[in-house]
């Protein structure tokens, strides 16, 4: 299974970005999530969405980020609004079910102050 992430870039604080991730197989039964990682730190889950559409966010992005999925397109999205410099990281998409877990290649998000 391959996950192809896109949409990262360099923006100023307060601006928005939308990340996209498309899987090479069907995503219907899988949890989908976005993680981020800063050099020297552990990878952190930012947002997740269950097969039924239940969402969960880390406190620092609540009210600013929105995760969504389109099973017809085997895709998951992360809309990021009011970006802050502390959101700067490499963002990874993830899909998992039971013992199966797959990762995308990561896309860099840089927010300047």
Wavefront OBJ file of the C-alpha trace (Angstrom):
o trace
v 0.000 0.000 0.000
v 1.291 3.431 -0.912
v 0.139 6.749 0.469
v 0.891 9.861 -1.553
v 0.736 13.106 0.410
v 0.775 16.589 -1.053
v -0.135 20.166 -0.254
v 2.643 21.299 2.039
v 4.471 24.544 1.579
v 5.713 27.800 3.070
v 3.101 30.197 4.403
v 2.912 33.107 6.799
v 1.289 32.911 10.205
v -2.482 33.197 9.940
v -2.665 31.687 6.472
v -4.115 28.333 5.433
v -3.033 25.132 3.738
v -4.852 21.955 2.767
v -3.000 18.651 2.787
v -4.178 15.725 0.693
v -3.261 12.064 0.845
v -4.364 9.369 -1.581
v -3.986 5.654 -0.971
v -3.275 2.974 -3.550
v -6.005 0.755 -2.125
v -9.495 1.167 -0.693
v -9.679 3.063 2.579
v -13.198 2.303 3.748
v -12.364 0.024 6.715
v -9.284 1.974 7.822
v -8.676 4.647 10.427
v -7.012 7.577 8.704
v -4.825 10.104 10.442
v -2.319 12.899 10.063
v 0.829 13.016 12.173
v 3.582 15.581 12.305
v 7.202 15.480 13.317
v 9.741 18.121 14.193
v 13.450 17.196 14.054
v 14.556 15.743 17.357
v 11.027 15.070 18.537
v 8.672 12.117 18.353
v 6.025 11.899 15.689
v 2.745 13.266 17.080
v -0.765 12.504 15.964
v -2.516 15.693 14.898
v -5.922 14.415 13.800
v -7.662 11.144 13.090
v -10.903 10.020 11.496
v -12.536 6.651 11.989
v -14.227 4.571 9.282
v -17.523 5.951 10.586
v -16.361 9.544 10.456
v -15.612 10.173 14.125
v -12.816 12.723 14.418
v -10.225 13.435 17.050
v -7.689 16.260 17.329
v -4.716 17.132 19.465
v -5.627 20.083 21.674
v -3.212 22.484 19.992
v -5.056 22.329 16.644
v -8.668 22.160 17.793
v -10.747 24.831 16.123
v -8.086 25.441 13.448
v -7.612 22.096 11.658
v -10.245 19.897 10.051
v -9.702 16.306 8.956
v -11.970 14.730 6.385
v -12.031 11.669 4.176
v -13.412 10.750 0.784
v -13.595 6.993 0.502
v -14.670 7.198 -3.136
v -11.301 8.798 -3.854
v -9.366 6.737 -1.263
v -8.237 10.019 0.226
v -7.878 11.878 3.482
v -7.466 15.630 3.861
v -6.272 18.058 6.498
v -7.454 21.619 6.202
v -5.269 23.867 8.318
v -6.403 27.398 9.087
v -4.831 30.178 11.133
v -1.467 28.460 10.944
v 1.116 29.254 13.595
v 4.914 28.967 13.533
v 4.644 26.074 15.977
v 2.740 24.107 13.327
v 5.965 23.897 11.323
v 6.771 20.211 10.814
v 6.806 17.361 8.349
v 3.261 16.045 8.086
v 2.614 12.360 7.453
v -0.620 10.661 6.509
v -1.387 7.310 8.041
v -3.932 4.567 7.617
v -4.378 1.658 9.956
v -6.543 -1.289 10.835
v -5.631 -3.835 13.462
v -2.003 -4.823 12.868
v -1.863 -3.109 9.497
v -0.390 0.384 9.413
v 0.817 2.383 6.446
v 2.609 5.725 6.162
v 2.937 8.333 3.479
v 6.232 9.967 2.590
v 5.663 13.207 4.438
v 5.110 16.759 3.262
v 6.842 19.804 4.761
v 4.775 22.602 6.248
v 6.666 25.743 7.213
v 4.941 28.682 8.868
v 6.859 31.930 9.140
v 6.091 34.541 11.767
l 1 2 3 4 5 6 7 8 9 10 11 12 13 14 15 16 17 18 19 20 21 22 23 24 25 26 27 28 29 30 31 32 33 34 35 36 37 38 39 40 41 42 43 44 45 46 47 48 49 50 51 52 53 54 55 56 57 58 59 60 61 62 63 64 65 66 67 68 69 70 71 72 73 74 75 76 77 78 79 80 81 82 83 84 85 86 87 88 89 90 91 92 93 94 95 96 97 98 99 100 101 102 103 104 105 106 107 108 109 110 111 112 113
